[in-house]
Amino acid sequence: MGGFRHPSRRIGGSTGACGQSTATDPGRKPRRRGSRTAGVSTVGSEESGVLGLAWRSARNGEKAGRELQPAKENLQTVLKAAPGDSTTRLLLGMIAEESKDHTAAVKWLASVPDQARQRPESMVALTRAYYNLGYKERARQTLKDLLVLSTRPDWREGVLRGGQAAVQAGDYEIAERMFASLLTTYPDPAKLGYNLALAQYHNNKISESRTGLEKLVAAGHETSEIENLLGWCAFKQARYKDAVAALDRAIALDLSRESNYLDVGMMLLELRRYDGAQLAAERAISVAPGSAQAYRLKGLVEFRRGSLVDARTEASATFNKALQRLPKEPLLYLNYGTMLLKTADQGDASTESRAVALLKRAIALDSSLAEPHYQLGSLALREGRKQEAVQELETASCLGPTISKFHYTLAQAYRALGRREDTTRELGAYQRLKAEEDKPGAGLTGSLGSPSLPKGSPREPREAAPSN
């Protein structure tokens, strides 16, 4: 018996049709598990056919996921003939999660809990779906169920991936528990140690994160990613010289890793060491010529380092070149538009109009960005368009609730409209958030009001882990 047939083949083999499950044929006894349901075996080789595609997708991500549409269609055909088939439901849930259809993933995976608990891949998929839908407690319970099985050798990787899913969702306490449960059993100490330190970093346990990373290095497990995270720990502790030195070591360990150049460039930019930041940006571009982040960093450096007119001219050339190469990168439009707003002369309608168009294009490309709404709202407030300002600034605060300046400017807009209670509330939020932001090393302010760090820094959780 060959398991599930390849999705490109006709279901049903020589019978020529899906037909009915033999369990529902009149006069026949239901077959036991292992028989064919709707002409398709529900067990068998897990590395072939639809079943193999689903499990490979869970392990390998998008590459396998692109192959799953025909499998999904075949499984839906099977389900029509056998609505209660648990394996079909499980696989549909796995495919849905790989396709980021989290609602469907929960629907299918939660409908077969016993089947889902038989594999770490399906439990991790259900966890991710719960987190993405905002069902935090359900996600945690699924991870706790997974945690019970952390001692089983064949489940250790699943427990690690469960912890990574929690980091991605910002649930750092349970992520630490997942990783800590593997400390004596996981075969790759560098990979595990990095993930644990990353969770601790995000959970503001900087000393613990740094100590764990230093132990890994002392034990001979130094990697580029470990040195990168050590650099961010040092930066957050305001040990700026150590931070830059750690990023230099990270670069030396992997000259091809773009994120190291971006991270040290942002650090140097924040420290106003513009020559070093410029060099880091240029090296990032040489390593990754198609990187929007690298061009963005270069434009920010050029804007910050020169006189107002020269800076705008030089940075505009960089941004225009980047947009020609990368016309669908929203952060380029955001930073270019913000720069133009900040450098436009009073009454310079042409530059302002260009800036507004760039910011609106950024929103069109990525509706989750808060910063362009903030910039548009601030402009509207300066020009006396109070209602428009409130609308844009409320959107910014909703999309970026932890950014203090959004709440401060929204408070000013409410004050302009005489909305006292709203003003008081937003000023309170501003003061609380500003106190956190003012702590030493709490975060880069970046430039032009841009996101504080380039994508891939420890402030944006990553699943990637170092290897020896």
C-alpha positions in Angstrom: 0.0 0.0 0.0 1.5 3.2 -1.1 0.1 5.8 1.2 -1.4 8.9 -0.2 -1.2 9.3 -3.9 0.7 12.2 -5.5 -1.7 15.1 -5.8 -1.2 15.3 -9.6 -2.6 11.8 -9.9 -6.2 10.8 -10.1 -7.6 9.7 -6.8 -9.1 6.2 -6.7 -6.5 4.2 -8.7 -7.8 1.5 -11.0 -11.4 2.0 -9.8 -11.4 5.3 -11.7 -13.4 7.3 -9.1 -13.2 8.5 -5.5 -16.4 6.6 -4.8 -17.5 6.0 -1.3 -15.5 4.8 1.7 -15.9 1.1 2.1 -16.9 1.8 5.6 -20.2 3.3 4.3 -20.9 0.7 1.6 -24.1 -1.2 2.4 -23.4 -4.8 3.5 -19.7 -4.3 4.2 -18.0 -4.0 7.5 -16.0 -0.9 8.2 -12.3 -1.5 7.5 -9.8 -0.9 10.2 -7.2 1.9 10.2 -4.9 1.4 7.3 -7.6 0.7 4.8 -8.3 3.0 1.9 -10.7 5.8 2.5 -12.2 7.3 -0.7 -9.6 5.5 -2.7 -6.7 7.0 -0.6 -4.8 5.3 2.1 -4.8 7.2 5.4 -1.6 5.6 6.6 1.6 4.4 4.9 4.7 6.1 3.8 4.9 9.6 5.3 7.5 10.7 2.8 5.4 10.3 -0.3 2.3 11.9 -1.8 0.1 14.4 0.0 1.0 13.3 3.5 4.7 13.7 2.7 4.1 17.1 1.2 2.3 18.2 4.4 5.0 17.1 6.8 7.8 18.4 4.6 6.0 21.7 4.4 5.8 21.8 8.2 9.6 21.2 8.3 10.8 23.2 5.3 8.5 26.2 5.1 7.5 28.1 2.0 9.4 26.0 -0.6 7.3 23.0 0.1 4.2 25.1 0.7 4.2 26.2 -2.9 3.5 22.6 -3.9 0.5 22.2 -1.6 -2.4 23.7 -3.6 -3.0 20.5 -5.6 -2.7 18.5 -2.4 -5.3 20.8 -0.8 -7.7 20.3 -3.6 -7.4 16.5 -3.5 -7.8 16.5 0.2 -11.0 18.5 0.0 -12.3 16.0 -2.5 -11.5 13.2 -0.1 -13.2 15.0 2.7 -16.4 15.3 0.8 -16.5 11.5 0.5 -15.4 10.9 4.1 -16.1 14.1 6.2 -14.9 12.4 9.4 -11.5 11.3 8.2 -9.1 12.5 10.8 -5.9 12.3 8.7 -7.5 14.4 6.0 -8.6 17.0 8.5 -5.1 17.1 10.0 -3.4 17.6 6.7 -5.8 20.3 5.7 -5.0 22.1 9.0 -1.3 21.8 8.3 -1.7 23.1 4.8 -3.9 26.0 6.0 -1.2 27.1 8.6 1.5 26.9 6.0 -0.6 29.1 3.8 -1.2 31.5 6.8 -4.9 30.8 6.8 -4.9 30.7 10.6 -8.7 30.4 11.0 -8.9 27.3 8.8 -5.8 25.9 10.5 -7.5 26.1 13.9 -10.8 24.7 12.5 -9.1 21.6 11.1 -6.4 20.9 13.6 -8.6 21.5 16.7 -11.2 19.2 15.2 -8.8 16.2 15.6 -7.0 16.8 18.9 -5.9 13.2 19.4 -4.4 13.1 15.9 -2.8 16.5 16.3 -1.1 15.4 19.5 0.6 12.5 17.8 3.1 14.8 16.0 5.1 17.8 17.1 4.7 19.5 13.7 1.0 19.6 14.0 1.1 20.9 17.6 3.5 23.7 16.6 1.2 24.6 13.7 -1.8 24.8 16.0 0.2 26.9 18.4 1.2 29.4 15.7 -2.4 29.6 14.4 -3.7 30.3 18.0 -1.2 33.0 18.5 -1.9 34.7 15.2 -5.6 34.7 16.0 -5.0 36.2 19.4 -5.9 33.0 21.4 -2.9 33.3 23.7 -4.1 31.0 26.4 -5.0 28.2 24.0 -1.5 28.6 22.4 0.1 28.3 25.8 -1.9 25.2 26.7 -0.8 23.6 23.5 2.8 24.4 24.3 2.4 23.0 27.8 1.1 19.8 26.2 4.1 19.8 24.0 6.4 20.5 26.9 5.4 17.3 28.6 7.0 15.4 25.8 10.3 17.2 25.7 12.2 14.2 27.0 11.4 12.1 23.9 14.3 12.3 21.5 12.0 12.5 18.5 10.1 15.4 19.9 13.0 17.7 20.9 13.1 19.6 17.7 9.3 20.1 17.9 9.7 21.5 21.5 12.4 23.9 20.2 10.1 25.1 17.4 7.3 25.5 19.8 9.5 27.9 21.8 10.4 29.7 18.6 6.7 30.2 17.9 6.3 31.7 21.3 9.1 34.1 20.7 7.6 35.1 17.4 4.3 35.8 19.2 6.1 37.8 22.0 5.3 35.2 24.6 8.8 35.1 26.1 8.2 33.5 29.5 6.8 30.3 28.1 9.4 30.4 25.3 12.1 30.4 28.0 10.5 27.4 29.6 10.4 25.5 26.4 14.1 26.1 25.7 15.1 25.5 29.3 13.4 22.0 29.2 15.9 21.0 26.6 19.1 22.1 28.3 20.3 18.6 29.2 19.0 16.8 26.1 19.2 18.9 23.0 22.1 17.8 20.8 23.1 21.3 19.5 24.0 23.5 22.4 24.8 26.6 20.2 21.4 26.5 18.5 19.5 26.0 21.8 21.6 28.5 23.7 21.1 31.2 21.1 17.3 30.7 21.1 17.2 30.8 24.9 19.3 33.9 25.0 17.1 35.6 22.3 14.0 34.9 24.4 15.7 36.4 27.5 16.8 39.4 25.5 13.3 40.1 24.4 12.1 39.6 27.9 14.5 42.3 29.1 16.6 39.8 30.9 19.7 41.3 29.4 22.2 40.1 32.0 21.0 36.5 31.8 21.1 36.6 28.0 24.6 38.0 27.9 25.8 35.4 30.5 24.4 32.5 28.5 26.0 33.8 25.3 29.4 34.3 26.9 29.3 30.7 28.2 28.6 29.5 24.7 31.6 31.4 23.3 33.8 30.1 26.1 32.7 26.6 25.3 33.8 27.0 21.7 30.4 27.6 20.2 31.1 31.1 18.8 29.0 32.0 15.8 28.1 35.1 13.9 24.6 35.2 15.3 25.8 34.7 18.9 28.2 37.6 18.5 25.4 39.7 17.0 23.2 39.1 19.9 26.0 39.8 22.3 26.4 43.1 20.6 22.8 44.0 21.1 23.0 43.0 24.8 26.0 45.3 25.2 24.2 48.1 23.4 21.1 47.8 25.6 23.4 48.0 28.6 24.9 51.2 27.1 28.3 49.5 26.6 28.6 51.0 23.2 32.3 50.2 22.5 31.7 46.5 23.4 28.6 46.5 21.2 30.4 47.6 18.1 33.3 45.2 18.9 30.9 42.3 19.1 29.3 43.2 15.7 32.8 43.5 14.2 33.4 39.9 15.4 30.1 38.8 14.0 31.0 40.2 10.6 34.4 38.5 10.7 32.7 35.2 11.4 30.4 35.6 8.4 31.3 38.2 5.8 28.2 37.4 3.8 25.5 38.1 6.5 23.8 41.4 5.6 22.1 41.8 9.0 25.5 42.3 10.7 26.4 45.3 8.6 22.9 46.8 9.0 23.0 46.3 12.8 26.4 47.8 13.3 25.5 50.6 10.9 22.4 51.5 12.9 24.5 51.5 16.1 27.1 53.7 14.6 24.5 56.0 13.2 22.9 56.4 16.6 26.4 57.1 18.1 26.9 59.7 15.3 29.9 57.9 13.9 28.8 58.6 10.4 31.9 57.4 8.5 31.6 54.0 10.0 27.9 53.9 9.5 28.4 54.9 5.8 30.9 52.1 5.3 28.6 49.6 6.9 25.8 50.6 4.6 28.0 50.4 1.5 29.2 46.9 2.6 25.6 45.8 3.2 24.7 46.9 -0.4 27.7 45.0 -1.8 26.7 41.9 0.1 23.0 42.2 -0.8 22.5 44.5 -3.8 18.7 43.9 -3.7 18.3 44.9 -0.1 15.9 47.7 0.7 17.3 47.8 4.2 20.8 48.5 3.0 19.7 51.4 0.8 17.5 52.7 3.6 20.5 52.7 6.0 22.7 54.5 3.4 20.0 57.2 2.9 19.6 57.7 6.6 23.4 58.2 7.0 23.5 60.6 4.2 20.7 62.6 5.6 22.1 62.8 9.1 25.7 63.6 8.2 25.5 66.6 5.9 24.1 70.1 5.7 20.4 70.3 5.1 20.5 71.0 1.4 23.4 68.7 0.6 22.0 65.9 2.8 18.6 66.0 1.0 20.3 66.0 -2.5 22.6 63.1 -1.7 20.0 61.1 0.2 17.4 61.7 -2.5 19.7 60.2 -5.1 20.2 57.1 -3.0 16.5 56.7 -2.4 15.6 57.2 -6.0 18.2 54.7 -7.1 16.8 52.2 -4.5 13.2 52.7 -5.6 14.2 52.0 -9.2 15.6 48.7 -8.1 13.0 47.9 -5.4 9.7 49.6 -6.4 7.6 47.6 -3.9 9.6 48.1 -0.7 7.4 50.2 1.6 10.1 51.3 4.0 12.0 53.0 1.2 8.9 55.1 0.4 8.4 55.8 4.2 11.9 57.0 4.8 12.2 59.0 1.7 8.8 60.7 2.3 9.7 61.4 5.9 13.1 62.9 4.9 11.4 65.2 2.4 8.9 66.4 5.0 11.7 67.2 7.4 13.8 69.0 4.9 11.1 70.9 3.0 11.3 74.7 3.2 8.3 76.5 4.7 5.7 76.7 1.9 7.5 74.3 -0.4 4.3 72.8 -1.8 6.1 70.7 -4.4 8.4 68.8 -2.0 5.6 68.4 0.5 3.3 67.0 -2.2 6.0 64.5 -3.2 6.5 63.5 0.4 2.8 62.9 1.0 2.6 60.8 -2.2 5.5 58.7 -1.0 4.0 58.1 2.4 0.6 57.1 1.0 2.4 54.7 -1.3 4.1 53.1 1.7 0.7 52.6 3.3 -0.7 51.1 0.1 2.2 48.6 0.1 2.0 47.7 3.8 -1.1 48.7 5.7 0.5 47.6 9.0 3.0 50.5 9.0 2.2 53.1 11.7 4.9 55.6 10.9 3.4 57.0 7.6 0.1 57.7 9.4 2.0 59.5 12.1 3.9 61.7 9.6 0.7 62.5 7.7 -1.1 63.2 10.9 1.6 65.5 12.1 1.6 67.4 8.8 -2.2 67.8 9.0 -1.9 69.1 12.6 0.7 71.6 11.6 -1.5 72.9 8.8 -4.6 73.1 11.0 -6.5 70.2 9.5 -7.4 68.9 13.0 -10.0 66.2 12.2 -7.7 64.7 9.6 -4.8 64.8 12.0 -6.8 62.9 14.7 -7.8 60.3 12.2 -4.2 59.6 11.0 -2.8 59.8 14.5 -5.4 57.5 16.0 -4.5 55.0 13.3 -0.8 55.4 14.1 -1.4 54.8 17.8 -3.5 51.8 17.1 -0.8 50.2 14.8 2.0 51.2 17.1 0.6 51.4 20.6 4.1 51.3 22.3 5.6 54.3 20.5 5.5 57.3 22.8 5.6 60.0 20.2 2.4 58.7 18.6 0.5 59.3 21.8 2.1 62.7 22.5 1.1 64.1 19.1 -2.3 62.6 19.3 -2.8 64.3 22.6 -1.9 67.6 20.9 -4.5 67.0 18.2 -7.1 66.2 20.8 -6.2 69.4 22.7 -6.7 71.4 19.5 -10.2 70.0 19.3 -10.9 70.6 23.0 -11.2 66.9 23.9 -9.8 67.1 27.4 -10.3 63.5 28.6 -8.8 62.1 25.5 -5.9 64.5 25.9 -5.2 63.5 29.5 -5.4 59.8 28.6 -2.9 60.1 25.7 -0.5 62.2 27.7 -0.5 59.6 30.4 0.3 56.9 27.8 3.1 59.1 26.5 4.7 59.6 29.9 4.7 55.9 30.7 6.1 54.9 27.4 8.7 57.7 27.3 10.0 56.6 30.7 10.7 53.1 29.2 12.3 54.5 26.1 14.6 56.8 28.1 16.2 53.9 29.9 19.8 53.3 28.9 20.1 51.3 25.8 16.3 50.8 25.6 16.4 51.2 21.9 17.7 53.0 18.9 15.7 56.1 18.0 16.9 55.5 14.4 16.4 58.5 12.2 13.6 60.3 10.5 11.2 58.7 12.9 11.8 55.4 11.2 11.4 51.9 12.8 14.1 51.7 15.5 16.1 48.8 14.1 16.5 47.1 10.8 14.6 43.9 10.2 16.6 40.9 11.5 17.9 42.5 14.7 17.1 40.8 18.0 14.2 43.3 18.5 12.4 41.4 15.7 12.3 37.8 16.7 13.9 35.3 14.4 13.7 31.6 14.1 17.1 31.3 12.6 19.6 29.7 14.9 23.3 29.3 14.7 25.0 26.0 13.9 28.5 24.9 14.7 
